């Protein structure tokens, strides 16, 4: 399977882990305890970088769109005019419903 918009690819069919690996093989992708602890370690580092303001996430964006411009944002992403976009959403109607 392949997404033309984001270029993400994923296998449509795969072989069961149990057929490929037996219980002595320690690495099983995201299912292994090693991968889970590695992901937790990486997550903790990222949170620290963000909290310490060592990385400005907004500097990674190269264009901002209002919600009413979402179709243009998708078109620009598809045509690679922009590579990282932010859709600003302010849902005043939803907020009014919550407070009524």
LOVEXVO-388353 format. One record per residue (C-alpha): x, z, y; residue number from 0. Coordinates in nm, 2 decimals. Layout:
atom u X	w Z	v Y	num NUM;
...
END
This chain:
atom u 0.00	w 0.00	v 0.00	num 0;
atom u 0.13	w -0.09	v 0.35	num 1;
atom u 0.00	w -0.02	v 0.70	num 2;
atom u 0.06	w -0.30	v 0.95	num 3;
atom u 0.01	w -0.05	v 1.24	num 4;
atom u 0.26	w 0.22	v 1.16	num 5;
atom u 0.47	w 0.03	v 0.90	num 6;
atom u 0.42	w 0.32	v 0.65	num 7;
atom u 0.45	w 0.22	v 0.29	num 8;
atom u 0.33	w 0.41	v -0.01	num 9;
atom u 0.32	w 0.33	v -0.38	num 10;
atom u -0.02	w 0.25	v -0.51	num 11;
atom u 0.07	w 0.34	v -0.87	num 12;
atom u 0.32	w 0.58	v -1.00	num 13;
atom u 0.44	w 0.74	v -1.32	num 14;
atom u 0.36	w 1.10	v -1.39	num 15;
atom u 0.63	w 1.35	v -1.31	num 16;
atom u 0.59	w 1.49	v -1.66	num 17;
atom u 0.69	w 1.16	v -1.82	num 18;
atom u 1.00	w 1.12	v -1.60	num 19;
atom u 1.13	w 1.47	v -1.58	num 20;
atom u 1.12	w 1.75	v -1.83	num 21;
atom u 1.12	w 2.12	v -1.74	num 22;
atom u 1.50	w 2.15	v -1.72	num 23;
atom u 1.53	w 1.90	v -1.44	num 24;
atom u 1.53	w 2.11	v -1.12	num 25;
atom u 1.44	w 1.84	v -0.86	num 26;
atom u 1.09	w 1.71	v -0.86	num 27;
atom u 1.05	w 1.59	v -0.50	num 28;
atom u 0.80	w 1.79	v -0.30	num 29;
atom u 0.69	w 1.97	v -0.61	num 30;
atom u 1.01	w 2.16	v -0.66	num 31;
atom u 1.08	w 2.51	v -0.53	num 32;
atom u 1.41	w 2.37	v -0.40	num 33;
atom u 1.23	w 2.11	v -0.19	num 34;
atom u 0.98	w 2.37	v -0.07	num 35;
atom u 1.25	w 2.61	v 0.04	num 36;
atom u 1.44	w 2.32	v 0.20	num 37;
atom u 1.12	w 2.22	v 0.40	num 38;
atom u 1.07	w 2.58	v 0.51	num 39;
atom u 1.43	w 2.60	v 0.63	num 40;
atom u 1.40	w 2.27	v 0.82	num 41;
atom u 1.07	w 2.39	v 0.97	num 42;
atom u 1.22	w 2.71	v 1.09	num 43;
atom u 1.51	w 2.52	v 1.26	num 44;
atom u 1.26	w 2.29	v 1.43	num 45;
atom u 1.05	w 2.57	v 1.56	num 46;
atom u 1.36	w 2.75	v 1.69	num 47;
atom u 1.47	w 2.43	v 1.87	num 48;
atom u 1.13	w 2.38	v 2.03	num 49;
atom u 1.09	w 2.75	v 2.13	num 50;
atom u 1.44	w 2.77	v 2.28	num 51;
atom u 1.36	w 2.45	v 2.47	num 52;
atom u 1.66	w 2.27	v 2.32	num 53;
atom u 1.44	w 1.96	v 2.27	num 54;
atom u 1.20	w 1.82	v 2.52	num 55;
atom u 0.93	w 1.66	v 2.31	num 56;
atom u 0.78	w 1.48	v 2.60	num 57;
atom u 1.11	w 1.29	v 2.66	num 58;
atom u 1.05	w 1.12	v 2.32	num 59;
atom u 0.73	w 0.96	v 2.46	num 60;
atom u 0.75	w 0.63	v 2.63	num 61;
atom u 0.39	w 0.58	v 2.75	num 62;
atom u 0.08	w 0.79	v 2.81	num 63;
atom u -0.28	w 0.67	v 2.78	num 64;
atom u -0.61	w 0.83	v 2.87	num 65;
atom u -0.87	w 0.85	v 2.59	num 66;
atom u -1.07	w 0.56	v 2.74	num 67;
atom u -0.75	w 0.34	v 2.70	num 68;
atom u -0.72	w 0.41	v 2.32	num 69;
atom u -0.78	w 0.04	v 2.23	num 70;
atom u -0.50	w -0.07	v 2.46	num 71;
atom u -0.27	w 0.21	v 2.32	num 72;
atom u -0.33	w 0.08	v 1.97	num 73;
atom u -0.28	w -0.28	v 2.08	num 74;
atom u 0.05	w -0.19	v 2.25	num 75;
atom u 0.17	w 0.01	v 1.94	num 76;
atom u 0.08	w -0.28	v 1.71	num 77;
atom u 0.26	w -0.53	v 1.93	num 78;
atom u 0.55	w -0.29	v 1.97	num 79;
atom u 0.53	w -0.29	v 2.35	num 80;
atom u 0.56	w 0.09	v 2.31	num 81;
atom u 0.70	w 0.28	v 2.01	num 82;
atom u 0.57	w 0.63	v 2.10	num 83;
atom u 0.25	w 0.69	v 2.28	num 84;
atom u 0.05	w 1.00	v 2.38	num 85;
atom u -0.33	w 0.98	v 2.40	num 86;
atom u -0.46	w 1.24	v 2.66	num 87;
atom u -0.79	w 1.38	v 2.55	num 88;
atom u -1.01	w 1.59	v 2.77	num 89;
atom u -1.35	w 1.64	v 2.61	num 90;
atom u -1.56	w 1.80	v 2.89	num 91;
atom u -1.88	w 1.73	v 2.71	num 92;
atom u -1.76	w 1.92	v 2.40	num 93;
atom u -1.65	w 2.21	v 2.61	num 94;
atom u -1.99	w 2.22	v 2.78	num 95;
atom u -2.17	w 2.23	v 2.44	num 96;
atom u -1.95	w 2.52	v 2.34	num 97;
atom u -2.04	w 2.73	v 2.64	num 98;
atom u -2.42	w 2.66	v 2.64	num 99;
END
